[in-house]
Structure formats: C-alpha cells, structure tokens
Amino acid sequence: MINITVFHLSQIGIDIEEKKRKTAKNILSLARRYFTPSEVDYLAQIPDPDAQQKEFIKLWTLKVSLLMVLKSI
C-alpha cells in the first residue's frame, strides 16, 4: 500500500507499507491506541478479519503520510 499526500502542491508525505504486513492479532486494540473513535468504530463494523486488516493498513498509511506533510510545514 502506497499513499502520497500533497499539501499546497509543495509539501509531500509518503508512506509505504507491505500489503501482507503482519499486524497485531487484535487490530481494534491497536487502532484504539492510534486512531480516532470514529475510525475505530469504522474498523469494528468490518466483520471479515482480512478486510479489517486491509482497512487498518489503509488508514495507517493515510495518517502517516499526512503527519509527514504536517510535520514539514
């Protein structure tokens, strides 16, 4: 999964994660530590563990790339 976030067309944040990356057995526990309550609720509504893990990694890469942009401003 690759996410590129561009801010004001001059700041770029990039995060690359392996699609088959091993994550914690309890995705929601990890999500509660780093994600907003609405993001945790979103993940909790996904019944399939594999789909839940994919969405977790998607949210994670979005957050990291955005934080990289904000940190560079």
C-alpha positions in Angstrom: 0.0 0.0 0.0 1.4 3.3 -1.0 -0.1 6.6 0.0 1.1 10.0 -1.1 -0.4 13.1 0.4 0.2 16.5 -1.2 -0.5 19.8 0.7 -0.4 23.2 -1.1 1.4 21.4 -4.0 4.7 21.9 -2.3 4.6 19.5 0.7 4.6 15.8 0.1 4.3 12.9 2.6 4.8 9.3 1.5 4.2 6.1 3.5 4.7 2.6 2.0 3.5 -0.5 3.8 3.8 -4.1 2.7 0.3 -5.4 1.8 0.9 -8.6 3.7 2.4 -6.9 6.7 1.9 -8.7 10.0 -0.2 -6.7 12.4 -1.3 -7.3 15.9 -3.8 -10.1 16.3 -6.3 -7.7 17.7 -6.5 -4.9 15.2 -9.0 -2.9 17.2 -6.8 -2.8 20.2 -4.0 -1.3 18.2 -6.5 1.0 16.4 -7.7 2.3 19.8 -4.2 3.4 20.6 -3.6 5.5 17.4 -6.9 6.1 15.7 -9.9 8.4 16.5 -13.0 6.8 18.0 -14.9 7.1 14.6 -12.0 5.3 12.8 -12.1 2.5 15.5 -15.9 2.3 15.0 -15.5 2.1 11.3 -13.0 -0.8 11.6 -15.2 -2.6 14.2 -18.0 -2.7 11.7 -16.0 -4.8 9.3 -16.7 -8.4 10.1 -14.0 -10.1 7.9 -10.6 -10.0 9.7 -8.7 -9.9 6.5 -10.7 -6.9 5.2 -10.4 -5.3 8.6 -6.6 -5.6 8.5 -6.5 -4.1 4.9 -8.6 -1.1 6.0 -6.4 -0.7 9.1 -3.3 -0.5 6.9 -5.0 1.9 4.5 -5.9 4.2 7.4 -2.5 3.8 8.9 -0.7 4.8 5.6 -3.1 7.8 5.2 -2.3 9.0 8.7 1.4 8.6 8.4 1.7 10.4 5.1 -0.5 13.3 6.4 1.6 13.6 9.5 4.8 13.7 7.4 3.3 16.6 5.4 2.1 18.5 8.6 5.5 18.0 10.2 7.3 19.6 7.3 5.2 22.7 7.3 
